[in-house]
Amino acid sequence: MKSSSADQPAAPQKPARVFRPSTQKRREKALQDKRERVMKAALALFSQHGVNGTSVEQIAAKAKVSKTNLLYYFSSKEQLYLDVIKHLLDVWLKPLHQFSVEQNAIDTLTNYIKVKLEMSRDNPAESKLFCMEVVQGAPLLLNELESPLCKLVEEKAKVIRAWINQGQLDEVDPYHLIFSIWAITQHYADFGVQVKAVTGKDLNDPDFFQSTLSSVTHIILGSIRPE
């Protein structure tokens, strides 16, 4: 008698594919590395040609990924541009978050000027891109400037006002103090070509960096340092 199909032994099933933690981590790291490569390529091109002068194809080629792959991470060129701008804004504003009433005012501001000059030296493309966006009226970043940035500066202006009330600083408008630090320190990134054409040096020269830091600190803080 032939056995029925029900009597037949079941075919062995293939085990489900399981990603080991180490494999999963490698996949996640590879994806993160690719995303960062795209953003780095976009930053370089956007800072040179602006968002309108840069194509998705150019970014993909520079990042060494396919256009389809790029659009998997970012829905459009405009979204990629906005992500790059938001990231660099976070980086540029991070040192300002450190201000607190309990700190020594002159030491904190001196260190802030130093950090901002270091950022201009080490990240000139980021500064130029942000400058380009703001000069054009910040069409894609206006909401970020009007809400998170505005709130942060308002909070730190209150810290500076507290320092003044404590006698740590002479009278000064906190907003204009912050604007002055931004303007002078970022000048060495945004107009680095001009600085080097005039002086023959840039912030990569250690002696020139120290001289710049000393001069800028004196110019900004000299008139508000209590006697």
C-alpha positions in Angstrom: 0.0 0.0 0.0 1.3 3.4 -0.9 1.5 5.8 2.0 -0.6 9.0 1.8 1.0 12.4 1.5 0.1 12.9 5.1 2.4 10.1 6.0 5.3 11.6 4.1 7.9 13.2 6.3 7.8 17.0 6.1 10.5 18.6 4.0 13.1 20.3 6.2 12.6 24.0 6.5 15.3 26.5 6.0 16.2 28.3 9.2 15.1 31.9 9.3 17.9 34.4 8.5 19.0 36.0 11.7 21.2 39.0 11.8 23.7 38.8 14.5 24.2 42.0 16.6 27.7 42.5 15.1 26.3 42.2 11.5 23.5 44.6 12.3 25.9 47.1 13.7 28.1 46.9 10.6 25.0 47.5 8.4 23.9 50.5 10.5 27.4 51.9 10.4 27.7 51.5 6.7 24.3 53.3 6.2 25.4 56.1 8.5 28.8 56.4 6.8 27.0 56.7 3.4 24.6 59.3 4.7 27.5 61.3 6.1 29.4 61.0 2.9 26.4 62.4 1.0 26.0 65.3 3.4 29.7 66.1 3.2 29.6 66.1 -0.6 26.5 68.3 -0.5 28.1 70.8 1.8 31.1 71.2 -0.4 29.0 71.8 -3.5 26.3 73.9 -1.9 29.0 76.2 -0.3 30.6 76.7 -3.7 27.6 76.9 -6.1 24.5 77.4 -3.8 21.4 75.2 -3.8 20.2 76.3 -7.3 23.7 75.8 -8.9 24.0 72.3 -7.6 22.3 69.2 -9.0 21.4 65.9 -7.3 23.6 64.1 -9.9 26.6 66.2 -9.0 26.2 65.4 -5.3 25.7 61.7 -6.0 28.9 61.6 -8.1 30.9 63.4 -5.5 29.6 61.1 -2.8 30.1 58.1 -5.0 26.6 56.8 -4.6 23.8 56.4 -7.2 21.1 59.1 -7.6 18.5 56.5 -6.5 20.5 55.7 -3.4 20.9 59.3 -2.5 17.1 59.9 -2.9 16.6 57.0 -0.5 18.1 59.0 2.3 16.9 62.4 1.3 13.5 62.9 -0.5 14.8 65.9 -2.6 17.7 68.2 -3.1 15.9 70.9 -1.1 15.5 68.5 1.9 19.2 67.5 1.7 20.1 71.2 1.7 17.9 71.9 4.7 19.4 69.0 6.6 22.9 70.2 5.9 22.0 73.7 7.0 20.3 72.5 10.2 23.2 70.3 11.0 25.8 73.1 10.6 23.5 75.5 12.6 23.5 73.0 15.4 27.3 72.8 15.3 27.8 76.5 15.2 25.4 77.2 18.1 26.5 74.4 20.4 29.2 76.5 22.2 26.6 79.2 22.9 24.5 76.7 24.8 27.2 76.5 27.4 26.6 80.0 28.8 25.3 80.0 32.4 24.9 82.6 35.1 27.3 80.7 37.4 30.3 81.1 35.1 32.9 83.8 35.0 31.8 86.2 32.3 35.2 87.2 30.9 36.5 83.7 30.9 33.4 82.3 29.2 33.3 85.0 26.5 37.0 84.6 25.9 36.7 80.9 25.4 33.6 81.4 23.2 35.6 83.7 20.9 38.4 81.1 20.8 36.0 78.3 19.9 34.3 80.4 17.2 37.7 81.2 15.6 38.6 77.6 15.7 35.4 76.7 13.9 36.1 79.4 11.3 39.5 77.8 10.8 38.4 74.2 10.7 34.9 74.5 9.1 35.0 77.4 6.6 32.6 75.7 4.1 29.9 75.5 6.8 30.3 79.1 7.7 30.2 80.2 4.0 27.1 78.2 3.3 25.3 79.6 6.3 26.3 83.1 5.3 25.1 82.5 1.7 21.7 81.3 3.0 21.2 84.3 5.3 22.3 86.8 2.7 19.7 85.4 0.4 17.0 86.0 3.0 17.2 82.5 4.5 14.3 81.2 2.3 14.6 77.6 3.6 15.8 78.3 7.1 13.6 81.2 8.2 11.5 79.0 10.6 14.7 77.8 12.3 16.0 81.4 12.7 12.7 82.7 14.0 12.1 80.0 16.6 14.9 77.9 18.0 17.7 80.4 17.3 15.6 83.3 18.5 14.8 81.5 21.8 18.4 80.4 22.4 19.8 84.0 21.8 17.1 85.4 24.1 18.1 82.9 26.8 21.8 83.8 26.6 21.1 87.5 26.4 19.5 87.1 29.9 22.7 85.4 31.1 24.8 88.3 29.8 22.4 90.7 31.5 22.8 88.8 34.7 26.6 89.1 34.4 26.2 92.8 33.9 24.0 93.1 37.0 26.6 91.1 39.0 29.3 93.6 38.0 31.2 91.1 35.9 30.7 93.2 32.7 30.2 96.9 32.0 26.9 98.0 30.4 26.4 96.6 26.9 23.5 95.4 24.8 23.7 91.6 25.1 22.3 91.1 21.6 24.9 93.3 19.9 27.7 91.7 21.9 26.6 88.3 20.5 26.2 89.7 17.0 29.7 91.3 17.2 31.3 88.0 18.2 29.6 86.2 15.3 30.5 88.9 12.8 34.1 89.2 13.6 35.0 85.5 14.2 33.1 84.3 11.1 34.7 87.0 9.0 37.9 84.8 9.0 35.9 82.0 7.3 33.5 83.9 5.0 36.2 86.3 3.8 39.2 84.1 4.4 40.5 84.8 0.8 40.4 88.5 1.5 42.2 88.1 4.9 45.0 86.0 3.2 45.3 88.4 0.3 45.8 91.3 2.7 48.0 89.6 5.3 49.5 86.7 3.5 48.3 84.5 6.3 45.2 82.6 7.5 44.1 80.9 10.8 45.9 77.7 9.9 49.1 79.6 10.8 49.5 79.0 14.6 51.1 82.4 15.2 48.5 84.3 13.2 45.7 82.4 15.0 47.1 83.4 18.4 47.6 87.0 17.2 44.0 87.1 15.8 42.6 85.6 19.0 44.4 88.2 21.2 43.4 91.1 19.0 39.7 90.1 18.6 39.3 89.3 22.3 40.7 92.8 23.1 38.5 94.5 20.5 35.3 92.8 21.7 35.9 92.6 25.4 38.2 95.4 26.1 35.5 98.1 26.4 33.2 96.0 28.6 35.8 94.5 31.0 35.3 96.2 34.4 38.2 98.2 35.7 
